[in-house]
Amino acid sequence: MLSLLLQPSSDLSLSLFLFFIFSSITTCLSEDDEAFTKCAPLPFRCGNNSYDIRYPFGVDNPNRPSYCSYPGYNLTCTDDGNLFANALSDNFIIQDINYSANVLHVVDADLTSGGCPLPSRNSTIGSFIFSYMNQVLKETGAPSSTIDLFPFNYTNEVMNVTLYVSCTAPLTEMVISSYYLHQLPCLTNGAGNYAYFTLQQLIVSERLAICSGPVIIPLLKSAADKLWQDGGANFGDALERGFDVQWMVGTEWCAECESSGGRCGYNESNPIEATCFCRDGKQIARCSSSKSLLFSIL
C-alpha cells in the first residue's frame, strides 16, 4: 500500500530529472563556438556545378573568415562558369573536389577547345604553384617554413606524356624506336610539320633538335595508356580528360578533426598548428569535449 502511494512522487521526480537533462542538452547544443559556426561547409555554385567549400579552401565571402581556409587555397568562379584555384593560376579548371581523397580533378584551360590542340607550354603544375605561393609569403609576411610552397602533388594515377611538336622533318625509324616515340597523326600534316609523343621520361638528344619542345602534359594513366594503344588517334579526348592533383595541407589530421565533430581551420598566429574548431572552442587535431561527444551520439 505504501509503495503505491509513493509511485506518483517517483514518476514526478523522474520526469523533472529528464526535463532538466534535455533542457541542459538543448542549451548546450545551441551555444556553438563562433569559429565552428562560421567555418561550416559553405554551399557555392559556379556555372552548372555546386560545391561545398570547406578547409583548406576558401572563397570571397564577407561572412567567411580567413581562418576557415589555408593561405593560397582560395577558389574563384569566372563569369563563364569555370572554377579555378588561385594557387594553380587560371591555367587549370577544377571539375571536381573530392574531400575524402583530398583530390582535385583539373583540366588545362588551354586544352579544352576540342579537336586536336597544339600545346605551346608545359601543363605541369609546379611552376605555377611555386610562383603563387611566393606571392602569398610576401602578402602574409609568414615565414617560408610555415607555408607549404608546393600545396598540390600529382596522384599515383597520373603520368606525364612528353610531346615533340613542329618537327621540320619526319624522324627516322631508328630514332622513333630508340626513344619509344609514336607519331601524333592529328598534329602531322606532312608539310614540314610533324609531331610525336612518348610515355617515357624526358629525352634530350640532338636527334630531336629539329622539333620544338619538349612539351610535358600530365594525363590520367588510363588516358595515357589508351592514347598509346590507339596510336595517338584520341589525342584531343585524352587532353580533355584532365588529371588529378592531391592537396597536402591538413591530410595528417583534418579527417580526424571532422570525424570527431569538428571543423578544420588555420591559426594565423601558429600556422603549423592542427587547428580543429569544435562546438565549445578551438582544440588541437580533434574534438574531445563532452559537448562534441554528446552531439555525435545524438
C-alpha positions, 0 to 999 in steps of 0.5 A: 500500500505504501509503495503505491502511494509513493509511485506518483512522487517517483514518476514526478521526480523522474520526469523533472530529472529528464526535463532538466537533462534535455533542457541542459542538452538543448542549451548546450547544443545551441551555444556553438563556438563562433569559429565552428559556426562560421567555418561550416561547409559553405554551399557555392555554385559556379556555372552548372556545378555546386560545391561545398567549400570547406578547409583548406579552401576558401572563397570571397565571402564577407561572412567567411573568415580567413581562418576557415581556409589555408593561405593560397587555397582560395577558389574563384568562379569566372563569369563563364562558369569555370572554377579555378584555384588561385594557387594553380593560376587560371591555367587549370579548371577544377571539375571536381573536389573530392574531400575524402581523397583530398583530390582535385580533378583539373583540366588545362584551360588551354586544352579544352577547345576540342579537336586536336590542340597544339600545346605551346607550354608545359601543363605541369603544375609546379611552376605555377604553384611555386610562383603563387605561393611566393606571392602569398609569403610576401602578402602574409609576411609568414615565414617560408617554413610555415607555408607549404610552397608546393600545396598540390602533388600529382596522384599515383594515377597520373603520368606525364606524356612528353610531346615533340611538336613542329618537327621540320622533318619526319624522324627516322625509324631508328630514332622513333624506336630508340626513344619509344616515340609514336607519331601524333597523326592529328598534329602531322600534316606532312608539310614540314610539320610533324609531331610525336609523343612518348610515355617515357621520361624526358629525352634530350638528344640532338636527334630531336633538335629539329622539333620544338619542345619538349612539351610535358602534359600530365594525363590520367594513366588510363588516358595515357595508356589508351592514347598509346594503344590507339596510336595517338588517334584520341589525342584531343579526348585524352587532353580533355580528360584532365588529371588529378592533383592531391592537396597536402595541407591538413591530410595528417589530421583534418579527417580526424578533426571532422570525424570527431565533430569538428571543423578544420581551420588555420591559426594565423598566429601558429600556422603549423598548428592542427587547428580543429574548431569544435562546438565549445572552442578551438582544440588541437587535431580533434574534438574531445569535449563532452559537448562534441561527444554528446552531439555525435551520439545524438 
